[in-house]
């Protein structure tokens, strides 16, 4: 295998390939950091440019976009509470409070280092453990997807900041929204209220931008002008990559990167689930879980190492099985196909140079991603120095443009507006948007896979408990619900005893 | 949550647009609506054809992905567009299947077919570790134990679903039909051994077949597959059924003869381009150019009839 890497490395003697990857990474950072433009769009946009390139050069450029965008998504998430891409939704939970507390530089510094760690770990996993993980990913049938989704839904408990009931309500609204559109099991159109544009479901990106970006803009413009003055002065001297601070949370970044890579490798699960799962896990193993949601460094590190860990994971089933792990990987695969390269195990045998070259290109992309962000961090933070009267309209225009660009129809812009207003009222009444997003991601996944699993196994419920992976997720879900309840009950009893004494 | 594709390429391509128009058509940028996400078979085909078509038509073609509803959203957009030849799409059997299921507001006659570009065969494959080594063995099993063999396809009401039902009716078996969320979802399920058999287009099966985890049993096309010459066609096995998927160019119904002629010439040039042929072959399909006219319309009508009839029964 190392011989393969050494041989593939000779492809990189040409400086052009580095230029291509660097260009891709810069574009990715831009796409990731602008709300409404995603990794998937960036890759799709550059795809035609790669036709004329050598396969590894072209793929390297696209991988640069991928890494850059996933990581760049954390910049607006931390600074403005606006996730730049779906996978940075969880990042807003702690990075934004941290920035609000006057430490935007620190939040970004943590994001950058955590992204780099996640990316590097995923490169290693992608390079050396692909066959193993691909094999594990194939074990996921509809049953496992359903129970993974179920476990994912229990995370609602850890992301609903104030009230659990409100979190559950928000989560269920999200689930209902996810069910709009054609049911893939029967082909029946559901919950569209007769609106033809909703046949394909509610556009997730547009809804996401609305829930976070637009609702934030409405909130910001309606809140008092008094705090605007203080916003103008932002300290930039604390904006630098936070190595020591990140590295000492080794439990958090190692487990989160691993969760990211593994979840990324399960086709269809995706980066947003990965970062939520990692966030939840970090909160569980943390000594200070009560600090989460208030600007805790552990929360920031968990999400960012997980979503960049996901990038390498998503490439595994694409490269070794020919099954793309997410939408971005699907376009990357299209890029390979156009060059006449059929992804799959044969690629590593017949076209070893290209397959291993792509892994090296992915490593290079991660290095560029980190370097550019380290240089750019002071610049990013200065965004907060722009007076809100200029910044907010600009973001608003970008959001609507982005939403329109997703489908090229005004429907998405309407979805954005409606969800923006919806998100504003959610916030105002103490609901948070994160559970809605979780419900939207997981609702359809649980529902359709549950029914598909039941069709496959003749409606036999016991199948959820007899398959090991599925049973694990069921038990984890039960634990996730039972443990906090038990703790609450124990605390209350202690308090009662204390009161009695 | 996936499939969020940009039309931003529109903006860039528009900026770079440079074309000299010779005739009355085309005189401006043409939008090609792809009703699926980037990276899928139709999208790859569009991007493969794009340079050759641009050269032949002398105008920029903008590929615009409008995914959603298994193709319905994009096709609806085109069916409702002005029939001026500046909005086209790449249809396939899904147009008929969605009409039959009653989910679409268009009918197949809302489109003018400007030419067929390629055809690809539906192929039935089974997981390699299963007990079936031939189509006959699979059919025997499905007939002896109705409803036990799980048979996957891409999505409910899609073209592979309808084709699977047509096949089951024709041959006379009953399988446990399992719809998936897209073809790669179905391939993953079969490769992991969670379903027994599946029907997809050859290109979608490619990764599974080459990995050796799936074996092709029968092709529904007229001729044997080039890459798998040992796999029989259904008609060789004594069933008079030939179903292929196709991809061509269509515009909203009512375009001028001039538009049709321009596209016929452009498609003929594009499909005889060696690069295009190679790229289509790489996808596991073959170039099958058919000029617009009565033959093409008759073929569309025939496919539409059988797909719509079966899909209506599935509702």
Interface residues (C-beta under 8 A of the other chain):
Chain A: X37 X38 X40 X41 X43 X44 X45 X47 X48 X51 X86 X137 X138 X139 X140 X141 X142 X181 X182 X183 X184 X185 X186 X187 X188 X189 X196 X197 X199 X200 X201 X203 X204 X205 X267 X268 X270 X272 X317 X321 X322 X323 X324 X326 X327 X330 X331 X332 X333 X334 X335 X337 X338 X340 X342 X343 X344 X345 X346 X404 X405 X406 X407 X408 X409 X440 X441 X448 X452 X455 X456 X458
Chain B: X1 X2 X3 X4 X5 X6 X7 X8 X9 X10 X12 X37 X38 X39 X40 X43 X44 X47 X48 X50 X64 X65 X66 X67 X68 X69 X70 X72 X73 X76 X77 X101 X103 X105 X150 X155 X156 X157 X158 X161 X176 X178 X179 X180 X181 X184 X185 X187 X188 X189 X191 X192 X193 X194 X195 X206 X207 X208 X210 X211 X278 X279 X282 X283 X314 X315
